[in-house]
Amino acid sequence: MPDTNTAMENIAISASAARRIGELIASEGNPALMLRIAVSGGGCSGFRYGFDLDNTLNGDDLVFEREGVKVVVDEVSLDYLKGSELDFVEDLIGSYFAMKNPNASSTCGCGTSFAV
């Protein structure tokens, strides 16, 4: 379950992100779903964020929860995400999940790619 060692090792979930995750799960009709965040190589800046609904919990996953919704992150991705906040943004260009990542030295204009 959640790793609660220190705030810097955790991922915060904004109220708007929790609300949107809940809406997505409700629309799928599967209350076992969680939002998985993964970091992989690629993108404009070297690494990119991936967001998927998943109902599988792997042995190296850490679970973060807010308002009854769960966000899962594997240990390797967490190394790049420690201290980050997951937010859901709605603006003129659209609506999307965004990471406020203190570990990123730069980010791409698309918001899904970053460098460390």
Buried (B, 14 or more C-beta within 10 A) or exposed (E): EEBEEEEEBBBBBBEBBBBBBBEBBEEEEEEEBBBBBBBEEEBBBBBBBEBEBBEEBEEEBBEBBBEEBBBBBBEEBBEBBBBBBBBBBEEEEEEBBBBEBEBBEEBBEEBBBBBE
